[in-house]
Amino acid sequence: MSKHGQNIVRFRHEELNKGFFLHLPIITKIALVYILLLLCLFALSFISYTNYRKDKEKTTLAAVCQLNAQSLSKIDEHLQALSYTSKMILIDNDKTLEMLDSSNQDGRLTYVLQRELDHVIENIFTINPHIHSVFIFNLHGKSEYKIRADSLTRPFNPVDNSWFRDCIEGFGKPVFIDTFLLPNVAEQTTQPTYIFSVARGIVRVTSSEVVGVILLNSHLDWLKNIMHQMKSCAEHRVILINRNGKTIYDTVETNITKQLEDRYAVYLDAAVSDKQIENVEINGEKVLFSYSTSPLTGWKIISMIPTKALNENIARMGIRTTIITINISIVAFIVFFIISKQITEPIKKLVLLMKTVEKGNFDIELRINNRDELGELAKGFNQMIAKLKHLIHESYINKIRQKELELQMLQNQINPHFIYNTLESIHMMAEIKRDQDTSKMTRALGKLIRYSMSRRNDIVTVKEELAHLQQYILLQKIRFEDIFTIHMDIAPVILDNKMLKMLLQPLVENAIYHGLHNRENGGIITISGGLENNCILFKVTDNGIGMEEEKVIAINRCINGEEQITKCIALRNVNKRIKLHFGEKYGIYLSGKPHEGTEVSVKLPVT
């Protein structure tokens, strides 16, 4: 095969491939598009799942860091609330503080002092519902206390504890105490009572001396709730430690009060308050590791999530998503099949009926009861067939009428020539008898008839329309003698402009027969024309009787076809001709007032 022949074969093959999809049935095209969309959906789901799995660790780590900061903020707010509450003993309790100071001399708390301290403790319990217990000590460690819903089996004396000494030396500054086991609590027979606390030295203002220590305890369950709310999965571990690495709380509760293990401590940086590390390997297991530090207490929250556990959740979610996607695809395919049949069947009917119409049979109807686009298509098809039948019939009738009209026009051509010849004869006889008025009138009437019955285009120049109007005015002046005068003020710039024939004469006639019909003399009609706002504006004004505002409104409505008034038929016809030929923005408008005359304005385009 020659090179030219090979090019022709290749071209035809490319054209066949291009037209292959176009020549397929609609239902096949929809099915192919559906399958393509389905494949795209699965591909997009797989790509999204892969990217989500990669980004999950970063987003989870960022969210955990935010939770770390929020939880530390809650803990700090709780400790500050305890600190503020501990100041209550200093408010309006001078007598109580004096008795507490006196108890430091012999180490005993009197009954009166105990009652006063009980009153202070009750107020504290009322203000802060999260307090587990309150102790008020003198400097010898003797105390008055209250434990919510419990009591001590033996007195608790913390004189030898470091925090007690820190309170006395701190001279009223709050001391934050991490988790410790409150001794001698009756409920500990079933479960140990771990608490964390705020304490401060009680300073007597009058002597500027520390006279005792107040201790406010919060149950470790409060911290437990905070920590467990942070967990994103069962394997998520959260640890709260103090400045020295001692565990205040651990979601693995056996480690509470123990020192943080070195395998975790190695990742803590004393110079950095917040840190997040991806894929830290601890004991051969990769974890997301992050921590935040409290600016108030120096305590740290450490969060560790095994990446394996995190990915297991994502994998389960991926499996569920795949199953749901497959189920949705099956349901969508069934729905697609049903809907596609509802679309293609009416189209097949339409194609068959269109082939019937091509053969010249218009006595058909497409019956589709749908209210959707197919229903509208069927309705439009039926209307089109009905209109075609009507147009064919109308065209046939119009051709018959046209032939009849042409015949009638041929017959009537004799009449105008007869009228012109007759008027010319009258004109010549008037000239012979020296009857100048009759001569002028017949000559003017002949020109008027010739102008109005002319078969050429209905469009004339302003100059031609004014010449016709002059003949009409001549006739009216001879008839009415000196009853009225007519003034014309036409701008020369518009004389060559195009306008419809026979527009101005009906307006002048209207002014003579309606505007001036009660005047015996002194009537004035002014005809003006010029350019205004890029339009041609004619005005026909008379000084007749005018009219009331209600009548002006009614006539204008009649002019625009909104009412029916006998006397405005000529004006309405003129307005209708203008709007049909030039558009709705053009036309005529009437105005006037009683005893001040009437004005008719005509607005035409510049052409």
C-alpha positions as CSV (number, residue, x, y, z in Angstrom):
1,M,0.0,0.0,0.0
2,S,1.3,3.5,-0.9
3,K,2.0,6.1,1.8
4,H,-1.0,8.2,0.6
5,G,-3.2,5.2,1.0
6,Q,-1.9,4.5,4.5
7,N,-2.6,8.1,5.5
8,I,-6.2,7.8,4.2
9,V,-6.8,4.6,6.2
10,R,-5.3,6.2,9.3
11,F,-7.5,9.3,8.9
12,R,-10.6,7.2,8.5
13,H,-9.7,5.1,11.5
14,E,-9.2,8.3,13.6
15,E,-12.6,9.6,12.4
16,L,-14.3,6.3,13.3
17,N,-12.8,6.4,16.8
18,K,-14.0,10.0,17.3
19,G,-17.5,9.2,16.1
20,F,-17.7,5.9,18.0
21,F,-19.1,7.4,21.2
22,L,-21.4,9.7,19.3
23,H,-23.1,6.8,17.5
24,L,-23.7,4.8,20.6
25,P,-27.3,4.5,22.1
26,I,-28.1,7.0,24.8
27,I,-28.5,4.3,27.5
28,T,-25.0,2.9,26.5
29,K,-23.5,6.4,26.8
30,I,-25.1,6.9,30.2
31,A,-23.8,3.5,31.4
32,L,-20.3,4.3,30.2
33,V,-20.4,7.6,32.0
34,Y,-21.7,5.9,35.1
35,I,-18.9,3.3,35.0
36,L,-16.3,6.0,34.4
37,L,-17.7,8.1,37.4
38,L,-17.7,4.9,39.5
39,L,-14.0,4.2,38.7
40,C,-13.1,7.8,39.4
41,L,-15.0,7.5,42.7
42,F,-13.1,4.4,43.7
43,A,-9.8,5.9,42.6
44,L,-10.5,9.2,44.5
45,S,-11.5,7.2,47.6
46,F,-8.3,5.2,47.5
47,I,-6.1,8.3,47.0
48,S,-8.1,10.1,49.7
49,Y,-7.7,7.2,52.1
50,T,-4.0,7.0,51.5
51,N,-3.4,10.7,52.0
52,Y,-5.7,10.7,55.0
53,R,-3.7,7.8,56.5
54,K,-0.5,9.8,56.0
55,D,-1.9,13.1,57.3
56,K,-3.8,11.5,60.2
57,E,-0.6,11.2,62.4
58,K,0.1,14.9,61.9
59,T,-3.4,16.1,62.5
60,T,-3.8,13.8,65.5
61,L,-0.5,15.0,67.0
62,A,-1.6,18.6,66.6
63,A,-5.0,17.9,68.1
64,V,-3.4,16.1,71.1
65,C,-1.0,19.0,71.7
66,Q,-4.0,21.3,71.8
67,L,-5.7,18.9,74.2
68,N,-2.6,18.9,76.3
69,A,-2.6,22.7,76.6
70,Q,-6.4,22.8,77.2
71,S,-6.2,20.1,80.0
72,L,-3.3,21.9,81.7
73,S,-5.3,25.1,81.5
74,K,-8.2,23.4,83.3
75,I,-5.9,22.0,86.0
76,D,-4.3,25.4,86.5
77,E,-7.7,27.0,86.8
78,H,-8.7,24.4,89.3
79,L,-5.6,24.9,91.4
80,Q,-6.0,28.7,91.3
81,A,-9.6,28.3,92.4
82,L,-8.4,26.3,95.4
83,S,-5.7,28.9,96.1
84,Y,-8.3,31.7,96.1
85,T,-10.6,29.7,98.3
86,S,-7.8,29.2,100.8
87,K,-7.8,32.9,101.4
88,M,-11.3,32.8,103.0
89,I,-9.9,32.3,106.4
90,L,-8.2,35.7,106.3
91,I,-11.5,37.6,105.7
92,D,-13.3,38.9,108.8
93,N,-11.8,36.2,111.0
94,D,-9.5,38.3,113.3
95,K,-10.9,36.7,116.4
96,T,-10.5,33.2,115.0
97,L,-6.9,33.9,114.0
98,E,-6.2,35.3,117.4
99,M,-7.4,32.1,119.0
100,L,-5.4,30.0,116.5
101,D,-2.3,32.0,117.4
102,S,-3.0,31.4,121.1
103,S,-3.3,27.6,120.4
104,N,0.4,27.6,119.3
105,Q,1.5,28.3,122.9
106,D,0.1,25.1,124.4
107,G,-0.6,23.2,121.1
108,R,-4.3,22.5,121.9
109,L,-7.4,23.7,120.0
110,T,-10.1,24.9,122.3
111,Y,-13.7,23.9,121.7
112,V,-14.6,27.5,120.7
113,L,-11.8,27.6,118.2
114,Q,-12.9,24.3,116.8
115,R,-16.4,25.7,116.3
116,E,-15.1,28.8,114.6
117,L,-12.8,26.8,112.3
118,D,-15.7,24.5,111.5
119,H,-17.7,27.5,110.4
120,V,-14.9,28.6,108.0
121,I,-14.6,25.1,106.6
122,E,-18.3,24.9,105.9
123,N,-18.2,28.1,104.0
124,I,-15.3,26.8,101.9
125,F,-17.2,23.6,101.1
126,T,-20.2,25.7,100.0
127,I,-18.2,27.9,97.7
128,N,-16.2,25.1,95.9
129,P,-18.0,21.8,95.4
130,H,-14.9,20.1,94.0
131,I,-13.0,20.1,97.3
132,H,-12.5,16.7,98.9
133,S,-11.4,17.8,102.3
134,V,-10.1,20.9,104.2
135,F,-7.6,20.9,107.1
136,I,-6.7,24.0,109.2
137,F,-3.5,23.3,111.3
138,N,-1.8,25.3,114.0
139,L,2.0,25.4,114.0
140,H,2.2,22.1,116.0
141,G,0.2,20.2,113.4
142,K,-3.0,20.1,115.4
143,S,-6.0,20.5,113.1
144,E,-9.6,20.9,112.6
145,Y,-10.8,19.2,109.4
146,K,-13.7,18.0,107.4
147,I,-13.7,15.3,104.7
148,R,-16.7,15.1,102.4
149,A,-18.7,12.1,103.4
150,D,-15.9,10.5,105.4
151,S,-13.6,10.9,108.4
152,L,-10.1,10.0,109.8
153,T,-9.5,7.0,112.0
154,R,-6.5,8.9,113.6
155,P,-5.3,12.5,113.5
156,F,-3.3,13.6,110.5
157,N,-0.2,15.6,111.6
158,P,2.0,16.9,108.7
159,V,4.6,18.8,110.7
160,D,7.4,16.7,109.3
161,N,6.2,17.1,105.6
162,S,8.2,19.4,103.4
163,W,5.2,21.2,102.1
164,F,4.1,22.1,105.7
165,R,7.5,23.8,106.2
166,D,7.3,25.5,102.8
167,C,4.0,27.0,103.8
168,I,5.3,28.5,107.0
169,E,8.5,29.8,105.3
170,G,6.5,31.0,102.3
171,F,4.6,33.5,104.5
172,G,1.2,33.1,102.9
173,K,2.3,32.1,99.4
174,P,0.3,29.1,97.9
175,V,2.1,25.8,97.7
176,F,0.9,23.3,95.1
177,I,1.2,19.7,96.4
178,D,1.2,16.8,93.9
179,T,-0.5,13.5,94.5
180,F,-0.1,11.8,97.9
181,L,-2.0,9.3,99.9
182,L,-4.1,10.9,102.6
183,P,-3.5,8.7,105.7
184,N,-6.0,7.3,108.2
185,V,-9.1,7.8,106.1
186,A,-11.8,5.4,107.0
187,E,-12.8,4.7,103.4
188,Q,-9.3,3.5,102.6
189,T,-10.2,0.1,104.0
190,T,-11.7,-0.5,100.5
191,Q,-9.8,2.0,98.2
192,P,-6.8,4.3,98.9
193,T,-7.6,8.0,98.9
194,Y,-5.2,9.8,96.6
195,I,-5.4,13.6,96.6
196,F,-3.6,16.6,95.2
197,S,-3.7,19.9,97.1
198,V,-3.1,23.6,97.6
199,A,-1.8,24.8,101.0
200,R,-0.7,28.2,102.3
201,G,0.5,29.7,105.6
202,I,-2.1,31.6,107.5
203,V,-0.7,35.1,108.2
204,R,-2.2,37.2,111.0
205,V,-2.1,40.7,109.7
206,T,-2.1,42.4,113.1
207,S,1.1,40.6,114.1
208,S,2.5,39.9,110.6
209,E,3.2,36.3,111.7
210,V,2.3,32.9,110.4
211,V,-0.2,31.4,112.9
212,G,-1.1,28.2,111.0
213,V,-1.5,26.4,107.7
214,I,-4.7,25.7,105.7
215,L,-4.8,22.7,103.3
216,L,-7.4,22.2,100.6
217,N,-7.5,18.8,99.0
218,S,-9.0,17.7,95.7
219,H,-9.7,14.1,94.9
220,L,-7.6,12.4,92.2
221,D,-10.8,11.4,90.5
222,W,-11.1,15.0,89.2
223,L,-7.8,14.6,87.4
224,K,-8.8,11.1,86.2
225,N,-11.8,12.6,84.4
226,I,-9.7,15.2,82.7
227,M,-7.1,12.7,81.6
228,H,-9.5,10.1,80.3
229,Q,-11.4,12.7,78.3
230,M,-8.1,13.3,76.4
231,K,-7.8,9.7,75.2
232,S,-8.5,9.3,71.4
233,C,-8.3,5.5,71.6
234,A,-8.0,2.7,74.2
235,E,-4.1,2.5,73.8
236,H,-3.7,6.3,74.2
237,R,-1.7,6.8,77.4
238,V,-1.7,10.2,79.3
239,I,0.8,11.0,82.2
240,L,0.9,14.0,84.4
241,I,4.2,14.6,86.2
242,N,5.6,17.3,88.5
243,R,8.9,19.3,88.1
244,N,10.9,16.4,89.4
245,G,9.4,13.7,87.2
246,K,7.1,12.2,89.9
247,T,3.9,10.9,88.5
248,I,0.8,12.8,89.7
249,Y,-1.5,10.8,87.5
250,D,-1.2,8.1,84.9
251,T,-3.9,6.4,82.9
252,V,-2.0,3.2,83.9
253,E,-2.9,3.9,87.5
254,T,-0.4,1.5,89.0
255,N,2.3,4.1,88.2
256,I,0.7,6.9,90.3
257,T,3.2,8.6,92.7
258,K,6.1,6.7,91.0
259,Q,9.0,8.3,89.2
260,L,8.7,8.6,85.4
261,E,10.5,5.8,83.6
262,D,13.8,6.8,81.8
263,R,12.6,5.5,78.4
264,Y,10.0,8.3,78.5
265,A,12.0,10.9,80.4
266,V,14.7,10.9,77.7
267,Y,12.4,12.7,75.3
268,L,11.6,15.6,77.7
269,D,13.5,18.8,77.1
270,A,13.7,21.1,80.1
271,A,14.3,24.1,77.8
272,V,11.1,23.5,75.7
273,S,7.7,23.8,77.3
274,D,5.8,22.2,74.5
275,K,7.0,19.6,72.0
276,Q,5.6,17.1,69.5
277,I,7.6,14.2,67.9
278,E,6.3,11.8,65.2
279,N,7.1,8.1,65.2
280,V,9.2,7.9,68.4
281,E,10.3,4.3,68.9
282,I,9.8,3.1,72.5
283,N,10.4,-0.6,73.3
284,G,10.3,-1.4,69.6
285,E,6.9,0.3,69.1
286,K,6.3,3.5,67.2
287,V,4.3,6.1,69.1
288,L,3.2,9.7,68.6
289,F,4.9,11.6,71.5
290,S,4.0,15.0,72.8
291,Y,4.0,17.0,76.0
292,S,3.0,20.4,77.4
293,T,4.2,22.3,80.5
294,S,2.2,24.4,82.9
295,P,3.5,27.9,83.5
296,L,1.8,27.9,86.9
297,T,3.1,24.7,88.5
298,G,5.7,23.4,86.1
299,W,3.7,20.1,85.8
300,K,3.8,18.3,82.5
301,I,1.2,16.4,80.6
302,I,2.7,13.6,78.4
303,S,0.6,12.0,75.6
304,M,1.6,8.8,73.8
305,I,-0.4,7.2,71.0
306,P,0.8,4.0,69.3
307,T,0.7,4.5,65.6
308,K,-0.4,0.9,65.1
309,A,-3.5,1.5,67.2
310,L,-4.2,4.7,65.3
311,N,-3.8,3.0,61.9
312,E,-6.1,0.1,63.0
313,N,-8.9,2.6,63.5
314,I,-8.2,4.1,60.1
315,A,-8.1,0.6,58.5
316,R,-11.4,-0.3,60.1
317,M,-12.9,3.0,58.9
318,G,-11.5,2.3,55.4
319,I,-13.1,-1.2,55.3
320,R,-16.5,0.3,56.4
321,T,-16.2,3.1,53.8
322,T,-15.4,0.5,51.1
323,I,-18.4,-1.6,52.0
324,I,-20.7,1.4,52.1
325,T,-19.4,2.7,48.8
326,I,-20.0,-0.7,47.1
327,N,-23.5,-0.9,48.6
328,I,-24.2,2.7,47.4
329,S,-22.8,1.8,44.0
330,I,-25.2,-1.2,43.7
331,V,-28.2,0.9,44.7
332,A,-27.1,3.7,42.4
333,F,-26.8,1.2,39.5
334,I,-30.4,0.0,40.1
335,V,-31.7,3.5,40.3
336,F,-29.6,4.4,37.2
337,F,-31.1,1.6,35.2
338,I,-34.7,2.5,36.2
339,I,-34.2,6.2,35.5
340,S,-32.4,5.6,32.2
341,K,-35.3,3.5,31.0
342,Q,-37.7,6.3,31.9
343,I,-35.5,8.7,29.9
344,T,-34.8,6.6,26.8
345,E,-38.3,5.0,26.2
346,P,-40.0,8.4,25.6
347,I,-37.2,9.5,23.4
348,K,-37.6,6.3,21.3
349,K,-41.3,7.1,21.0
350,L,-40.5,10.6,19.9
351,V,-38.1,9.4,17.2
352,L,-40.7,7.0,15.8
353,L,-43.3,9.8,15.7
354,M,-40.9,12.2,14.0
355,K,-40.3,9.7,11.3
356,T,-44.1,9.5,10.8
357,V,-44.2,13.3,10.5
358,E,-41.5,13.2,7.9
359,K,-43.8,11.1,5.7
360,G,-46.5,13.9,5.9
361,N,-48.7,12.4,8.6
362,F,-49.6,15.1,11.1
363,D,-52.5,13.3,12.7
364,I,-50.4,12.0,15.6
365,E,-49.9,12.8,19.3
366,L,-47.0,11.9,21.7
367,R,-48.5,10.8,25.0
368,I,-46.1,11.2,28.0
369,N,-47.6,11.8,31.4
370,N,-44.3,13.0,33.0
371,R,-44.1,16.4,34.5
372,D,-40.4,16.8,34.0
373,E,-38.4,17.9,30.9
374,L,-39.6,14.9,28.9
375,G,-43.1,15.9,29.6
376,E,-42.4,19.5,28.5
377,L,-40.7,18.0,25.4
378,A,-43.8,15.9,24.6
379,K,-46.0,19.0,25.2
380,G,-43.8,21.1,22.9
381,F,-43.8,18.4,20.2
382,N,-47.6,18.1,20.2
383,Q,-47.9,21.9,20.1
384,M,-45.5,22.1,17.2
385,I,-47.5,19.5,15.2
386,A,-50.7,21.4,16.0
387,K,-49.1,24.6,14.9
388,L,-47.7,23.1,11.7
389,K,-51.2,21.9,10.8
390,H,-52.6,25.3,11.5
391,L,-49.9,27.1,9.5
392,I,-50.3,24.8,6.6
393,H,-54.0,25.4,6.6
394,E,-53.5,29.2,7.1
395,S,-51.0,29.4,4.3
396,Y,-53.4,27.7,2.0
397,I,-56.2,30.2,3.0
398,N,-53.8,33.2,2.7
399,K,-52.8,32.2,-0.8
400,I,-56.5,32.1,-1.9
401,R,-57.1,35.5,-0.2
402,Q,-54.0,37.0,-1.8
403,K,-55.2,36.0,-5.3
404,E,-58.6,37.5,-4.5
405,L,-57.0,40.8,-3.3
406,E,-54.8,41.0,-6.4
407,L,-57.9,40.7,-8.5
408,Q,-59.7,43.3,-6.5
409,M,-56.8,45.7,-6.7
410,L,-56.7,45.4,-10.5
411,Q,-60.4,46.2,-10.6
412,N,-60.0,49.2,-8.2
413,Q,-57.1,50.8,-10.2
414,I,-59.7,52.4,-12.4
415,N,-61.3,54.3,-9.5
416,P,-58.4,56.6,-8.4
417,H,-57.8,57.6,-12.1
418,F,-61.4,58.4,-12.4
419,I,-61.4,60.5,-9.2
420,Y,-58.2,62.4,-10.3
421,N,-59.6,63.1,-13.8
422,T,-62.9,64.3,-12.3
423,L,-61.2,66.7,-9.8
424,E,-59.0,68.0,-12.6
425,S,-62.1,68.7,-14.7
426,I,-63.7,70.6,-11.7
427,H,-60.5,72.5,-11.3
428,M,-60.4,73.6,-15.0
429,M,-64.1,74.6,-14.9
430,A,-63.5,76.7,-11.8
431,E,-60.5,78.4,-13.5
432,I,-62.7,79.2,-16.5
433,K,-65.4,80.7,-14.3
434,R,-62.8,82.5,-12.2
435,D,-63.9,80.7,-9.0
436,Q,-60.5,80.7,-7.2
437,D,-61.7,79.1,-3.9
438,T,-63.2,76.1,-5.7
439,S,-60.1,75.8,-7.9
440,K,-57.8,75.8,-4.9
441,M,-59.9,73.3,-3.0
442,T,-60.2,70.8,-5.8
443,R,-56.4,71.1,-6.6
444,A,-55.5,70.6,-2.8
445,L,-58.0,67.7,-2.5
446,G,-56.5,66.0,-5.5
447,K,-53.0,66.2,-3.9
448,L,-54.3,64.9,-0.6
449,I,-56.0,61.9,-2.3
450,R,-52.9,61.2,-4.4
451,Y,-50.6,61.4,-1.3
452,S,-52.8,59.2,0.9
453,M,-53.5,56.6,-1.8
454,S,-50.0,56.4,-3.1
455,R,-48.8,52.7,-3.2
456,R,-45.2,53.4,-2.5
457,N,-43.5,52.9,0.8
458,D,-45.3,54.1,3.9
459,I,-42.1,56.0,5.1
460,V,-41.7,59.6,4.0
461,T,-39.5,62.6,5.0
462,V,-40.7,65.3,7.4
463,K,-40.6,67.7,4.5
464,E,-43.0,65.5,2.5
465,E,-45.3,65.1,5.5
466,L,-45.4,68.9,6.0
467,A,-46.2,69.5,2.3
468,H,-49.2,67.1,2.6
469,L,-50.2,68.9,5.9
470,Q,-50.1,72.3,4.1
471,Q,-52.7,71.1,1.5
472,Y,-55.0,69.9,4.4
473,I,-54.6,73.3,6.2
474,L,-55.4,75.1,3.0
475,L,-58.7,73.2,2.7
476,Q,-59.6,73.8,6.3
477,K,-58.8,77.6,6.1
478,I,-61.1,78.0,3.1
479,R,-63.9,76.1,4.9
480,F,-63.6,77.8,8.3
481,E,-62.4,81.2,6.9
482,D,-61.1,83.3,9.9
483,I,-62.2,81.1,12.8
484,F,-58.6,80.0,13.5
485,T,-55.0,80.5,12.4
486,I,-52.2,77.9,12.2
487,H,-48.5,78.6,13.0
488,M,-45.7,76.2,12.1
489,D,-42.3,76.2,13.8
490,I,-40.3,73.3,12.4
491,A,-36.5,73.1,12.9
492,P,-34.7,72.7,9.5
493,V,-32.4,70.0,10.9
494,I,-35.2,67.4,11.0
495,L,-36.7,68.1,7.5
496,D,-34.8,65.1,5.9
497,N,-35.6,62.8,8.8
498,K,-37.8,59.7,8.0
499,M,-41.3,59.3,9.5
500,L,-44.5,57.5,8.9
501,K,-46.9,59.0,6.4
502,M,-50.2,60.6,7.6
503,L,-49.1,61.1,11.3
504,L,-49.6,64.9,11.7
505,Q,-52.8,65.4,9.7
506,P,-55.0,63.4,12.2
507,L,-53.6,65.4,15.1
508,V,-54.3,68.8,13.4
509,E,-57.8,67.5,12.5
510,N,-58.3,66.5,16.2
511,A,-57.3,70.0,17.3
512,I,-59.8,71.7,14.8
513,Y,-62.8,69.5,15.5
514,H,-62.4,68.9,19.2
515,G,-60.1,71.6,20.6
516,L,-61.6,74.6,18.8
517,H,-65.2,73.4,18.1
518,N,-66.7,76.0,20.5
519,R,-64.7,79.0,19.3
520,E,-66.2,81.4,16.7
521,N,-62.9,83.2,16.1
522,G,-59.4,83.7,17.6
523,G,-58.5,80.1,17.5
524,I,-54.7,79.3,17.3
525,I,-53.1,76.0,16.4
526,T,-49.3,75.8,16.7
527,I,-47.4,73.0,15.1
528,S,-43.8,72.7,16.3
529,G,-41.0,70.2,15.7
530,G,-37.4,69.7,16.7
531,L,-34.7,67.6,18.4
532,E,-35.0,66.8,22.1
533,N,-33.0,64.1,24.1
534,N,-31.8,62.4,20.8
535,C,-35.4,62.1,19.6
536,I,-37.7,64.1,17.2
537,L,-40.5,65.7,19.1
538,F,-43.6,67.2,17.4
539,K,-46.2,69.2,19.3
540,V,-49.7,70.2,18.1
541,T,-51.1,72.8,20.5
542,D,-54.4,74.7,20.5
543,N,-55.9,77.4,22.7
544,G,-59.3,75.7,22.9
545,I,-61.5,74.7,25.9
546,G,-58.9,72.2,27.2
547,M,-60.1,69.4,29.5
548,E,-60.2,68.1,33.1
549,E,-57.3,66.1,34.5
550,E,-59.6,63.0,34.8
551,K,-60.4,63.2,31.1
552,V,-56.7,63.7,30.2
553,I,-55.9,60.5,32.1
554,A,-58.8,58.6,30.4
555,I,-57.8,59.7,26.9
556,N,-54.1,58.7,27.5
557,R,-55.3,55.3,28.7
558,C,-57.4,55.0,25.5
559,I,-54.5,56.0,23.4
560,N,-52.5,53.1,24.9
561,G,-55.4,50.7,24.4
562,E,-56.3,50.5,28.1
563,E,-59.8,52.0,27.7
564,Q,-62.3,52.5,24.9
565,I,-63.4,56.1,24.1
566,T,-65.0,56.9,20.8
567,K,-63.3,60.4,20.4
568,C,-59.8,59.0,20.7
569,I,-59.8,56.4,17.9
570,A,-57.7,58.5,15.5
571,L,-55.1,59.2,18.2
572,R,-55.0,55.5,19.3
573,N,-54.5,54.4,15.7
574,V,-51.6,56.9,15.2
575,N,-50.0,55.8,18.5
576,K,-50.4,52.1,17.5
577,R,-48.7,52.7,14.1
578,I,-45.8,54.4,15.7
579,K,-45.2,51.7,18.3
580,L,-45.5,48.9,15.8
581,H,-43.0,50.5,13.5
582,F,-40.5,52.2,15.8
583,G,-41.0,50.4,19.2
584,E,-42.7,50.9,22.6
585,K,-40.5,53.9,23.7
586,Y,-42.1,56.0,21.0
587,G,-45.6,57.2,20.5
588,I,-48.0,60.1,21.4
589,Y,-49.0,61.7,24.7
590,L,-51.9,64.2,25.4
591,S,-51.9,66.9,28.1
592,G,-54.1,69.9,28.9
593,K,-56.0,71.9,31.5
594,P,-59.5,73.4,31.6
595,H,-59.7,76.7,29.6
596,E,-55.9,76.5,28.8
597,G,-56.0,74.4,25.6
598,T,-54.7,71.0,24.7
599,E,-51.3,69.7,23.6
600,V,-50.5,66.5,21.8
601,S,-46.8,65.4,21.7
602,V,-45.4,62.9,19.2
603,K,-42.1,61.2,19.9
604,L,-40.2,59.7,17.0
605,P,-36.6,58.3,16.6
606,V,-33.9,60.1,14.7
607,T,-33.4,58.2,11.4
